[in-house]
Amino acid sequence: MITTNYVAKAEIPIHVSADKVWRALVEPESIKRYMFGTTVTSDWKEGSKITWEGEWQGKHYKDKGKILELIPYKRLQYSHFSPLNGDDDVPENYHIVTIDLVRKDDHTVVFLKQDNNHTEEAKQHSEKNWNMMLGSMKKLLEETN
């Protein structure tokens, strides 16, 4: 089976410190507030499991993955699989999500990319969701700053 790897990308400046953005990325109570009510479970160590559970468009989901790289205040990378897509739970159906934080003068830029989107439409759908999520994170962090 030949697949093309479309990479979804999103980025946003958030006018808070990198440590505040980092905490929002790894604290389950913060994640739930900006990531569509998702409950995230992980011990936040490289090689550890991570799960996301909640409801999306009226359907319950429990996604899973593994923490691949964790550099506090700089990078979070994990694999991600969602059974909601209807794909088999095999390695080629996992995404790799990489979130990099870059500190600028008075803000932190969040760069996010998600690989292994099989079509341009899937890539665009992922970008739309990631941009919504990052926008919610920005609003949460800047309002509480």
N, C-alpha and C positions, 0 to 999 in steps of 0.2 A: 504494500500500500504506500503510495507516494503522497506525502503531505507537504504543504508549504508552511513555513513558520512565520506567521505574521506576528510582529511584536507590538503590543499595545503600550502606549506611553502616556504619562500624565505628569504634570509638574505644577507646583503652586508655591508662591512666596507666602510665608506665614510670619507675621511681625511679633515673634516671640523667640526666645533662645532655643538652641538645639536641644538642650536638656529637657525643656518643656515639651517639645515635639516628640522626643524620644520616649518620655514617660507616656505620652498619649498613644504611642505605638505599642507599648508592652503592658500597660495597665488595663486589665479586663474591664473595670468599671468605666474607664474613659472610652475604650473601644466600643462598648455597647452604646455610648451616647452619640458617636458619629458614624458607626458602621451599621446602620439600619437595624439596631437592636440586637446584634449578634453577640452571643456568649462565646468568648474565646477561652480555651483552656490550654495552658502550656507551662512548663517550668522555665522557659526562656533560656535554654542552654543549647549550644550547637549539638546537633544529632538527636535532639528530643522531639517528641511528637507535638503536634499542634492541631487542635480541632476548632471548628467554627460551627455553632449550632444556633438555629433560629427559624424564622419564617420569612419567606420571600415570595411575594405575589400569591399569598394564600397557601403556599406549600411549605411543609416542614422540611428542613434540610440539616444534614450533619456532614460538613466537609472535613477533609483531613489533609495532613501534610507533615512535613518535617522541617525543623529549623536547620538550614544549611550553613548560614554564616551570621554571626552576631557580633558586631563591633559597636559597643555602646556609643550613642550620640553621633554615629556616622553611617552604619549600614545594618539593615535587617534583610535577610534573604531566606526564603522558605519555598518548599514545594507545596502545591495545592491541587487537590482533586475534589470535584463536586459531582456526586452521583446524579444531581438534578439535570445535568447535561445529557444523561442517557448513555454515556460512554462506558465502556468496560473499565474496571479498576486495574489498569495496566500502566507501566511506566510511561509509555508514549502519550498517555492521556492526562499527564500531570503538567501543570504550568510551573514555571519558576518565577516567583515574584521577587523583585529586587527593589528595595527602598533605600535611597541614599539621601543623606542630609548634608547640605552645604551651607555653612554659616557665611552670611554676608554682613554688611555693616550693622544694620538694625533689624535684621530678619534672618530666617532660615528658609532656604529653598528645599522643597521636598521633590525629589525626582523618583518616579516610580515607573517600572517597566514590568510587563508580564509577557513571557514568551509562549510559544506553542499554541497560538490561536490558529486554527486550521483554515480559516477563510478571512477575507477582508471584512465581511459582515461581522464575524465573531470578534475580530480585532476592534472594530468600531463600537460594538456593544460593550466590550470590556473597557474601552477608553471612556465611554459615557458613564459607566458605573464608577470607575476609579475617580473620574473628575468630580462626580457628585460626592463621593466619600471624602475626597481631599477638601472639597469646598465645605463640607460639614465639619471636618476637623479644624479647618482654618477659623470658621465662625466660632466654634466652641472655644478654641484656644485664645483667640483675640478678644472675645467677650469676657473671658475670665482673667485676662492679663491685668 
